[in-house]
């Protein structure tokens, strides 16, 4: 049989031919892709002509296209629809790709050509985008070992190979732990407090596994309702400890040693490249520039948020004591009593809101907002392949009917899919030979599934999550740059969350909610009093939420900003110490966050978790501009599209932001929105 991945795809819009791919196709296709890309690199280095921007930098950026397509299909499936076979292949191909990446950055002849162009940059008549590409290409060599001696280059290769395997194993262990745990309930009294929809979903899950009663798992749509509504405190404790103990049980799925090894190797790598810590290495190419800026930023917000968080916590403790005689509030009480207090203060709970947020309506809402702001149309099509039946596929066009993008949307949990929500791409946007080649973008979430009696009804948190990922998708879909490595979300990590986080703001606005928040049975538009309550409750426990997010950012910076990680022997002790200044609840001895902190140990957020808060400053400031001119202002939307969404990484993010906003962002906008200052 022929390997479909080795041929040009004969598919509508050049989409991935999922149904024709066998798992056994991936390894040979990636190996051949590497060989083809190497040949393209050889053609650059063997070119007898003097190095120019066109024959070196530009050709380099467009090289490896086949390899990029195949590996993006493969790793996206490894996140959203994996199995033992795919995970085994991932362990094999990751070191190969790491080695190939090193083959490029440590290629002397190639670096000499890149450096020759870079050294002559002031004499070249380059566009802004070309100048950015040249700078990034040069740094991709100089920051990754091109100037090292041969023995140190070899050392770097060994570190990178080992890191690629460790990160994969970390993620596999977390997924296996998530899938392994089940809380099997046979006494209906133990479900007291749980909404009917959550009970029905738990019963359906048990039935699907041939069991009586109800099953609760560590998947968010199962875990979160239980923690929020179940009256049985002991069972909340049981499942909360299981959730917090993922890969922290001294068994074959334990990640403690892996965390220590990842941290030590990252530090060793940074030192080898001449940086004090991994954080110094990473942050050089971020808006923040250095760890000191990040620490100051996080601690400044901490100073404002901590008093508010402590007041909120004291109120919650008193509330739990008055209600149920709870003397010491524990982590497994947090969501439960917060929800009860929220209901008391605002007479608002997710069960009242969910009927207005049927998944299909929320999707259409996001599409309608994008149409009003950016003139986009979304047409569901069934002419392209999917990797799972749950996936929805859309063709995206503009007001002229021009094809803009393909969008995949994958909303429900399943065993082959990691927890959380993310946006990714199967093909980037770029301009080549006069043709604007359009992107294929995907959003992946884990929302409440439909049951036999109800459609998928989202919590308000799930609504904002969908809008968040859709914001990332817009950044990908509206990309309009020449070079693939600068396209879409290929921006500084602390800028990438601006388009996603700014989109969440529309979920709180009456004008936007009226477009899509209609009752799934009656068609009634969400009542104004509920809209008001959503807005009123938006800052509920904002101090505690801010403290929680800051704690994750500070933990990340502790792991990656330490200048002697080789002395760390206990993951738990190190983490406890890092959390000291943000701690509200008593510590749980059996739990450890770091061993399942996939963002920083598997994903790309190492020394970058702060960027969620950093981007909140940008998004609060940006949305104030929309509110000043009207949330559907076509003028502000056009500016945002022209200067942010379409520009990718073609210029410094602050330059792009100021061009959109007319000034630098003001942190006060965030603190005002959070209710932390008046």
N, C-alpha and C positions, 0 to 999 in steps of 0.2 A: 504493500500500500504506500502511496506517496504521502510525504509529510506536508500537510497543508501549510504549515508555518514557514516552509522554505520557498513558497511561491508567492507571487503578488496576489493579494486577496481579490477574487472576482465576486465582490459582494456590494450591495447597495451602500453608497457613501464610503466604500473602502473600510467597512466596519469589521470587527473581529468575528471570524467564522466559528463561534463557540461550538456549535453542534458537530462540526467536522474535526475538532481537535481531540486527539487522544493524549492522555497524560504522557505516554511514551514518546510523544513528538517533542516535548519541551527540551529535554537535555540535548539531543542532536541539533535542534534548531538554535539553541543558545550557543552551542559550541561552534556551529557554522557561522552564526552571526558574529561571534568574536573573531573568527578567522577573516571574514569579509571586512570587518571594521579595521583589523590589523593591516589588511592589504590597502585600505583607504589611507591609513596613517603612513604606510610605506611610500605611497604615491606622493604624499606631501613632502616627506623627508628626502625622497630621491629626485625631487623636482630640480632640474639643473638651473632654473631661473632664480634670480635673487628673491628672497622672501618679500611678499607684499601682503596687504590686508586681505586681498581677494584670494590669492593662491595658498594662503596659510591659515589665517584666522577664520575666514568665512568657510573654507572647505572643511576645516576641523569641526566647526559647529554643526555642519550638516552631515558629518560622518556618523556611521553606526546607526543609521535610521532603522534598518531591519532588526538589529539587536535590541534597540530601544522599544520597538513595537512588541516584539516577542516577550521581552523581560517584563514589560509593564502588564501585559495580559497575564503572565504567569504569577507575578507577585500580587496583583489585584485579586486573582482567584485564591491565592494562598491566604488572603485576609478574609475574603467574603464567601468562599465555597471550597474549603480545603478538605483534605482527607489524608490518611497515613501516607499514601503514595506521593501526593504532592509535597507533603512535609519532608519526605525522604529526599525527593528531587531538590527541594530548596536547600537542604544541607549540602547537597553536592554542587549546585550551581552558584551558591553565594560566594564560596571561596574563589571559584573561577572568575566571577565578575569582579571581585575585589582585586584579584591578581591582574586582570585586564585593565582595570582603572589605574593601578600602579604602573602597568606597562606604558600607559600613556603619559602620566605625570612624571615618570622617572626616565622618559626617553630623551636622552641627551641631544640627539640630532634635532628632534622636534622642538625641544625647549629653546635651542639655539635660534631656530627660525622664528619662534614666537617672540623671543627676547629681541631679536633684530628689528622686528616690526614695532615692538613696544618702545624700544630705545629711540626709534625714529618718529614717534607719534606726533611730536610737535610740528613736523614737516609734512604730515599727511593731511589731506583735506577730508576729514571724517565727519559723518553725521553724528549727532548726539548718541544715537543707538550704537553706531559702530564704535565710538570711543568707549562706551560702557562695556561692550563686548570684548574689546581689546584688553581693557583693564581687568575684567573678570577672567579672561583666558590666561593672562599673564599670572594673576594671583592663584589661579587653580594649580599652576605649576609651582610657583615660589612658595606657596603656603602648604604644599603637599610633598615637599622633599626634593624638588628638582635641584636645589643647591647643595644637597648632602653628599658626603663621600660615599663610595660604593658600598662599604661595609654597613654604613648607617641606612642606606637605601634598602639593603637586604633586611635589616632589622625592622624597618617600617613595613615592608611587605609582610613579614611574619605577624606583626601586630595587627595589621588590617585584616589578614586572613582569619586570624583567631577571633577578632571582634565580630566579623560578619557571622561566624558560626554561633558565638555566644548570644548575640542579639536574637537570632532565630530560635535557639533553644529556650531562651527566656520566654518568648511569646508562645511557643508550643506548650510549655509547662503551664502558663497561665490559662490558656484555652482548655487544656486537659483538666485542670483543677475546676474550672467553671463547669465543664460538661459532666464531671464525675459526681458532683454533689447533688443530692436530692433530699428534701425534707418531706417524708411521706406521712400524711395526716389521715387518720381513719375516723377520728371523732370530730363531728361537725362543730361541736362546742369550741374546739381549738381555733376555729375560723371566725369567731365572734368579732364583729367590727369591720370585717372585710367587705367591700362593696360586692354586689351580686356579680358584676362583670368579672372581677378578679377571681371570685369563687368558681364561676363557670369555666374560666380559662384554666384554673388549677385542676378542675375535674376532667376537662377535656385532655389535658396533658397526661394525667394519670391513665385515662382510658386508652390513649394512644400508645402507652407503654404496657398495656395489659394489667393495670393495677386498679384495685378498688380505691375509693376515697379521692384524695387530692394530692397533687405534687407541687411543691414550691422549689424553685431552682435559684441559682445565682445569676441568671439572665435578668437584666434590669426590669423588663416588663413584669416579671414574676416577683423579683426581690423587693423592688421599691414599694409597690402597693402593700405588701405584707408588713414591711417596716413602718409604713405610714399609718396603717389602719388596724392591724391585728391587736386585739386587746390583751392577748396572752403574752405577758412580759417575758416569761421564761423561754418561749419559742422564738420571740424576737431576739433574745440574747443568743440562743443557739445558732440561728441563721446568720446573725450579725458577726459572731465570732468566726463562723465558717467563711463568710465573705472576706473578713479581714485577715484570715490565715492562709489565703491562697499562696501557694509556693513558699510557705513558711512552716513546714511540718517535718523537717528533717527526714524526708523520704525521697523517692526517686524523682519527684516533681519539685523539689526544693530549689529555690533560686538564690539563696544567701551567698553561696560561693560564687555564683555567676555574677551577682551584683558587685561583689568585691573585685572580681577579676576584670569586669568591664571598666570599673572606675580606675583601677590601677593601670590598665592598658591605655585608656584614654589619656591619663596623666603622663605616662611614659612617652606616648606618641607626641603630646604637646611639648614636653621637654626636648625630645629629639629634634623637633622643628624650631626650637628656640623660644618657646612660650613658657611662661611661669606655670600656668595651669591649663586644663582643658577649657575652662571658662574664658580665659584670655584669648585662646586660639579661636573659639567659636565667635565670641562677641566682637572681634575685630571687624567682622563682616556683618554687623547688625546696626540698626539705628542707634542702639545704646553705646556701642563702641568698646566698652570695657566693663569688668565686673563691679568696679567701684560705683559706676553710674547706676547699675542695676540694684546693688545693695542700697544705695541712697534712695532710689525710687521706691523700692519695696518698703523700706523702713519709714519713709515719709508718710506713705499711705497707712502703714501699720499704726503710726502715731495718732492719725486721725480716726482710724477705724476701731482701735482696741478699746477705748473707753465705751464706745457705743456697743461693741460686742459684749463687753462685760456687763453692761446694764441689761442688755437683751437676755443674756444668760441668767442673770439674777432673777429677772422677771419670769423667765421660763421655769426656773427651779421653784419659785414661789407658787406658780400656777400648778405645777405637777404635785407639789406638796398639798396645796389646798384641795385639789381635785381627787387625788388618790393616795395621799399620805406618803409620797415618795420622798425619802430623806436625802438620797444622793442620786442626782441625775446621771445616767450612764449614756454611752454613745448609742445604745439600742433604744433609748428613750427619745432621742433628738427629733427624728422625723415625726414620731407619734404625737408627742405633746406640742410640737410646733404646729402641726396640722390642726390639733384641737384648739389651740390658742388663736390661730388664724381664723378658724370658723367662728370663735366667740367674738373676736374683734371686728371682723368684716362680714360675718355671716356668709362666708364664701369658702367653698371647697371644690376640689377637682371634680367630684361626682356631679356637682351642679353645672360645672362648665363643660364636661366631656360631651354631653349630647350635642353641643354646638360645634364640636370640633371633629366631625367625621373626617377620616384621613383624606378621602377623595376631595372633600370640600376645602381642606387646608392646602392640598396640592394646588387646586385651582386658584385658591387665594394667593399663594406665592406667585403663580403664573400671572394672575391679574395685576398684582402689584408691579411685577416686572414689565408687563405690557404698558401700564400707565406711566411708569418711570422711563423705560428704555425702548419702548416700541417693539417688544418681542412677542412672537406668537408661538404657542406650543401645540403641536399636533401629535396625538398618540398614534404611533405606527406599529404594525406587526409584520413588517417586511424584513426586519433585521433580526439576527440571531440573539438569543439571550443565554446566559450561563445557568439560569434557574428560572422556573416558571413564575416565581414571585416578582421577577424583575419587570418593571414598566419601561417602555422605550418611546422616546419622543424625537420628532424632528423640530428644530427651532429655526424660525425665520424672522426677518425684520419686516417693517411695514411695507417695504417694496416687494416682499415675497422672496428676497434673497436668502439662500441657505446659510445659516449662522453656525449651527452646531448639532451634534447628536447628544441627547441626554439619556443616561440610564438611571433608574431610581429603584432602589432595593431596600424595602422598609422593615422586614420582619426577621426575628431571631431564628436561627437553626443551628444544629450542632457544628457545621463546618465554618461558622462565621464568628469572628471575634466580637466581643462586647463593644458598646460605644457607637459613635457616629463619625463618619469622615467623608470627605470629598476626594476623588482621585481622577486620573485621566488615562484613557486608553490610547490617545493620540493627541499630540500637541498641535497648536496652531503655528503656522509660519508662512512666509512668502518665498516661493522658489520658482525661478524661470517665469516670472510674471504672474504666477497663480497663487492666490491666497488660499492655502490649504487649511480647511476648518477643523476644529478640535472635536474629540469625542470625550465627553465628561460624564462622571458617574457620582451619584451620592448614595451612601450606604448608611442605614440607621437600624436600630433595634426597637421597634415600636410594638405596642399592644396589638396582637393579632385579632382578626375577626373571630367571633365564636359562632356557635350554631344559631344563636338568637340575636346577636348584635354585630353590626359592622365594626371596623377598627375605629374606636373613639379615643382621641388623644388627650392626654393630660396637657395642661397649659405649658408645662416644661417641655413636653414633646413637640408642641406647636413651635415654641421658640427654637428648639433644636432643628426642626425641619427648615425654618427660615434661615438659621445660622448656616447650615450646610448648603442651602440654596444660594446664599450670599457668596460662599466660596465658588459654587458652580458658575455664578454670573461672572466672576473674575476670570474663570477659565473660558467660558463660552464667548465672552465679548472681547477676548484677546485680539489684538490687532498689531502685531509686531512682525519684524522681518525674520528674526532669528529664533529658533526653537528654544534655546537655553535661556532666553530672556522673556519667554511668552507666558501669559496667564499668571499662575500663582508662583512663578519663579522669581520671587521677590525676597527681600530681607524678611527673616522669620518674624520679626517683631512688627512687621507691616502687614503680613499675610492675613491676620485676623481682623483687619479693618473692614473689608467688604462683608465678611460673615457676620461680625458683631453689629455692624450698623443696620443690617437687615432685620435683626431682632426687634428693633425699635418700632417697626410698623405693627407688630403684634399687640402693642399697647394703645394703639390709636383708633378712636371711634370710626374715623373715615375709612380706615383699612379693614377693621373687623366687620363692618357692615357689608363689605364686599363678599365675605365668605363664611362668617360665623352664623350659620343657620341651623336650627334644630333638625336632627336627622330624621325625626318622625313627622313633625308638623310643618317644617319649612320656615318656622318663625325666626326672624332675625334676632340675634342676641339682644336682650333687653338693655336699655341704657344703664340701668342700675348695676347690672353685672359688669358692664364696661367700666363704669366708675370705680367699682370695687377692685377690678383688675388693676386699674391705675393706682388706686389708693394702696393696695397691698403690694405694689411693685417693690417698695423699699422695706417691706416686712423682713425683719432679721437680716437686713443688708449688712450690718456690722459683723454679724457672725459669718455670713457668706463670704464677705471680703476677707476676714481673718483666715477662713478655711483656704481660700485660694492663695492668699499670701503665704500660708504655711507650706503649700506645695511648691511655690516658687522659691522659698527660702531653703527647703529641703534639697531641691535641685541644685541651687547654688552652693549649698554645703558640700554635696557630693562632688561637684565638678570644680569648685573654687578652692578646694583643699590642696595645699602645696605639699602634703606628705601623706597621701592616701594609703601608702604601703603600711602605715602604722595602724590602720583601722582593722580591728579584728572582729568586732561584733556589729552586724548590720543594725540590729535592734537598738543597741546602746547609742550608736551614732545618730540614728533617726530620732530617738527620744530627746537627745541633746539638741538636735536641729529644731525640734518642735517646741522647745521649752518656752519661747517667748510668745507663742501663739496658742498655747494649750488652754482649753476650757474644761474639757471632760477628763475624768481619771483615765490613766493609761490602761489598756487591756493587754496583759502580759502575752496572751496567745496570738496577738495580732501584730502585723508589720506591714506598712504600706509599700515600702520600697520594693519588696519581692514581687509585687504585681503592678508597679508603677510603669506601665508599658509606654506611656508617652516619652519618658526619658531613657528607658533602658532597651526599648525595642523600636519606638518611633523616632522622629527627628527632633524631639524637643529638649535634648540635653543642653543645659545652660540656656534654655529658651522658654521654660514654662512661664517665666515672668511676662512673656509677650502677650498673654491673654489680658493681663491688667494694663500693660502698656498700650495695647490696641484699644482698650476700653476708653482711655483718655482721648484717643483719636476719634473713636466712634461717637462718644458723647458730644464732643466738639463739632463733629461733622453733622450730627443729627440736629444740633441746635440751629445750624445754618438752614437745614430743611424746614425746621419749625418756623423760623423767622419768615421764610418765603412761601410756606405751605408745603405739607408733606408730600404732595404730588407735583411740586413745582417742576415744570419741564426744563426750566433754565438751570436750576441747581442739579437736577438729574443729569442733564447733558454735560455739565461741568464735571460731575463725578465720573461719568462714563468716559469722557474724553481725557481726563487727567489721571484717573486712578484705574478704573476697570479695564480699559483697553491697553494701558501702557506697560503692563507687566513690570519687568525689572530694568526697563530701558534707561531710567534715570534714578538718581538718589531719591528715596521715598519722601524725604522732607521737602525736596524741590517740587515733587508732584503734588504733595498735600497742600503746600502753600499756593500752588497754581490753582488748585481747586477752591481753597478756602479764603485765599487772600492774606492769610497770616498763619503763624505757628499755632498749634493746638494749645488750649488752656486747660490745665488739670482741674481747675475749678468746675468746669462743666461736668466732669465725672462725679466730683464730690457733691455737687448740687443734685444731680440726678439720683445719687445714692442716699440723699437725705442726710449726709454727714456734715454738710455746711448749709446754711440758709442762703 
